[in-house]
């Protein structure tokens, strides 16, 4: 079966070490087995290094600068920069990594042009929400040979995470992180409104009722946040009602389903409990009582001393819980030389050590995907909560990518509905748009 048709299996190895029922949603793995990393011949540079080692010679490296693009613009980007700086200061290969951080929209505008012009960065970070067009265009090299390097402990990787970064037989990335999205609540605002700060909503209906109670526009306080230029909140509202963009094999748009009609009725209610202009700072301002976001917001909440709680996003009564999981991978453009690819692997292997994986999980709140690091969080309630969606989540629109579907379908539908357009008529219109996007 094609690897991109596989979904995150129950447990992801968190079931091993964290006793769970276990990253911009998809179908179930029919084989029940995690895919083994595929073998590929090591690069010429890597072979030369191995030959030198076998001959008892120590390979020397000329000073080399590697360019690295990504879209980690939030507080987790500061942690990433620190890790890059530490690598630059300590590595034995004379490598200096120059990191260029930009919004993902800018990244996806610049990278294809840079690859076409032959001046792309040496390596990038890419998430499952953006991989599809790059795979179709042949933009990235196969990186399965990384797992064959003698210094790489391939057995330490959760193999389900590895498998998610395969499209057919092409390994497009080596794991950097695996995340989902979560429900956050401000415990102090809960308590001030007479709600139990230790009892977050168990159902999405309860979340909506709390949002109404927690909204006080005279205090610039809001019970929820529904941005019209971000797919996450609308997407999870659709999940809560059993809806979504497309059917399981991504051949048919289902944006105008009855479930989605109900979801958008609720979104209109939540939009009245939301600030109309929002950005990353809105979530950490202390004026937002409830919201849905990723683990990257945790550092900002901590720095602003927000007394927050976090849990998996609840579903409506009688609806099975769902979530989007988002693997992020280190990917190498096709323009990168074999010599630089070998050096990129040095940093990628440095990242994929117990020490760095544990540091990233601890400081950014993302579940660990290395088995050695997972064991370090067996008694950590927050990490357990953050890992919960990995047991049932899916990659949203893996074959087609959620980006264009959101931009051309979801966002204009939200704007029109929030402006008063009929929900069913609007969803019918944009269902045709999404159908046209599907391959």
C-alpha positions, 0 to 999 in steps of 0.5 A: 500500500502506498505510504502516503495512504497510511495514517498515524496508527494508535499509540505512536509509541506513546502507548509504549512509554506513556501508556496512552491510547494514543502533527497543518487529518487522514485515514487509517493504516490498513496494514497495522504495521509501521513502515520501516525507513527505506534504504538508499545508497549513502551519498558519495560524500558520506561514503568517502567519510566512511572510507576515510574512517575505515582507513584510520584517517580523520576526515577534515572539513573546510569551514562551510556555511549552510543556509536554513529556511523555516517559518518558525516565527513564534516563540518556539523560533527563539528556542530553535535559534538557540539550538542552532547557535549551540550547534554552530558553537560546538560542532566539530565539522566547521559548520555554520548554519545561517537561519532565515525565518519568515512567515509560512506564506512568504516561505511558500512564495520564495522557495519554489522560485529559489529552487527554479533559479538554483539558489535555494537554501541548503535545507528547510523545515516543511510541514505536512500542510505544505508538502503536497505541491513540493512533492508533485514538483519534485522539489525535494531530494529523497532523504531515506539514506539518513537512516543508513548512516552509522552514527544515526540510531534509526531504531530510536525513531517512532516509525509511524512518524517516519512513515508520515514523511513518505509519499509513495517511496519518496522520503521527503523529510527527517522528523523535526517535530510532531504536533497537533492543536489543543484547547486552552483556557485561562484559569483566572478568567474562568474563576472570575466568571464563576467557572471551575478553573480545573474543570474545562469543557468536556464537550464542544457544546459546553465550550460554546456556552462558556464562550458566551459567559466569558465574553465581556466586550466592555472589558475587551475580554473575549470567550473565544477566538475565530480568525478568518485567515487561519484554518485551525479553529474552523477546522476543529469546529467542523471536526467537533460536528463530524465534518471536514473538507473531503472524504476519506480518500480525498476524491470528493469534497464534502464541505457542504455536508449537514455536519458542516452546516451545523458547524458553521452555525456554531462558528457564527455564534463563536465569532460574536464572542471573538475579537475581530482582529487577532494575531499571535499576541491576542492569544497571550494577552490575558484577554482571551478566555478560551482558544484553539492553537498549537503547542508553539503558543505555550512559551508566550503564555508562560512568558506573559504569566497566563495561568492556563490549562490545556487539553485535547479539543472536545467533540460534540456529544455523540461525535468521535473526537478528531484532530489534525496531526502535523509532522514537520520534517527537515527537507533538502531541496534538489539544488543542494549538493551532495557535499552540503547534504552530508553536512546538513545530515550532521545537524539533523542527527544532532537535532535527533538526539535524546538531549535535543528532543527532550529540550524541544519537548520541555521548552515548546511543549511538543510530544517527543517522537524519539523513544529515548526522549518519550520516557523522560515525560512519562509523569508529565501531565501537560505532555500527556495531554499534548500527546493525546490527539496523536492516538486518533488524529490524521494529516489533513488533506495529505494528498492535496494539501490544506493550504489552497483549500483553506485559501480558496474555499474556507476563508472566503466562505467564512467571510461571507457567512459571518457577513450574513450570507446563507450558510448552506448556499455558501457552503454549496458554492465553495464545495464546488471550488474545493472539488475543483482543487482535488486531484 
